[in-house]
Amino acid sequence: LWMVLLAEAIRSPLWQFRDPAFTLAGQHLLSREQVAPFIEPLRGQAFYQIDTGRLAARIRERYGLLEQVAVRRALFPMRLEVSVQEKQPWAE
């Protein structure tokens, strides 16, 4: 009985990433508009099935100015938190 209830809870629409909300931290040159195209295709997926490591790698590969990218899930409110560390420029 518990397994059935757990399976139904996991498949519930409450866990779908319906509104692809995200926060972006640590950036100076990278904008939300540049990250949004990576988040938008995740709309409708089960929130717990989003591969945050793969998403971080895709963002980092696309923008050479990024030293590190970390993506984590936040449940309340449901959103992805994207943290970036940009490479230091040679000259300013």
Secondary structure by P-SEA (a helix, b strand, c coil): caaaaaaaaaacccccccccccccccccccccccaaaaaaaaccccccccaaaaaaaaaaaacccccbbbbbbbcccbbbbbbbbbcccccc
